[in-house]
Amino acid sequence: MNSVQCDRCGTWFDCDTTGFGILKKGGLKVQYFSCPECGEKFHVFTEDAEMHKLIERRNAVQTQIRIARAKKFRKQTIQKYTQELEAVIQKQRSLMPKLKAEGEKILRDLKCEVKSK
């Protein structure tokens, strides 16, 4: 289990499914975990429709590669799948900074909404 220390209150806690949450807003799905002591939310991953499609494509290509290796496909075929996988990974990496910033903003805005109530 991974233990982390809350930036806000200093409490050490295990990252497990009890503190994990998903927030959907404006076509985005923000995954986060919360400190059990103070409730501070920490960003894990943000997904939009494009990232979701890329995740599905990446899983499909990885499955194709496993099958191709198990069935001893030609080296060129496996190489083609591997190149496609690398292209998907590169696209995911290019989207991540923007999505992370948007997800963190959603979590900050949520925190501000809670404080103002």
N, C-alpha and C positions, 0 to 999 in steps of 0.2 A: 504494500500500500504506500502511496506517495503522501508524505506529510508536507504541509506548507504552513507558512506563518502569515497571518493576516496583516496586510499593510496598515490597516486602520487601528486595530486593537491589540495586535501582537500575539494573539492566541494561535497556538499550533493546533492543526487539525488534519485529519485524513481526508483526501479527496475521494469521496465515494458517491454512490448514487443518491444518498439522502440529501445532500446539498446541491445536487445538480438540477438545473432548470432550463426551460426553453421559453423564449419570449418571441412571439411573432408580431411584426409590425411593418407595415408598408412593403410587403413582398419579401421581407427579410426574416430569416429564422436565426435568432441569436441564442447560442448555447452558452451557459455560464454555470459557475458554482458559487455557493454562498458560504460565508463564514457562519458557523453555528452559534457563535457568541454574539456578534454585532450585526450580522445580516449583510455585511458588505458583499457586493456581487463582483466576481472576477470573470472577465471575458475568456471564453474558450475558443469559440469558432462562430463565424457568421456565414450564412449561406443564402444566396439568391437563386433564382430559377436557373441561371446559366451555370453557377457552381454546382447545383444539384445535378444537372445533366452531365457535367464533367465528372462528377463523382461516380455516377452510374456508368459512364463510358470507361472510366479508369478501371472499375471493377470488372467490366466485361472484357476489356483487353487483357487484364491480368489473368482472368480465367482462360482466355484463348491461349495465352503463353504457357500456362501450366499444362493445358491439354496438348498443345503442340509439342512440348518437351516430353510428356509422358508417351505420346504416340510416335515420337521420333520423326517429326516433320522435318522437311528440308531446312538447312541452316538459313537460307535466304528468307523463307517464310517466317521463321521465328524472328529474324532480324527486322523484317517489315513490321511485325507486331510490336517489337521493342521500340522501334522508331515512333510508332503511333503513340505508345505509352509515354515516351519522353515528351512528345508534343502536347499531350493532355496535361502532363505534370507542369510543363512550362506555362501553359495557359492558366492553370490553377494558381501557380506562384505569382503570375502577373496580376491576378484578381485579388489575391489575399490582402495586400495592404489597404486597398480601398474598402473592402468589406470589413476588415478589422476596425478601421477607423469609424465606419458607420455603426457597427455593432457596439463599440465602446461608447459612442455618442448616445445611442439608444439607452444603454445602461446608465450613463450619467444623467440623462434627461429623466429617467425613471426615478433616480435618487433625488433629483430636484423636486419632482412632483410629490414624492413622499414627504420631503422636508416641509414643503409649503402647505401641506394639509394639516 
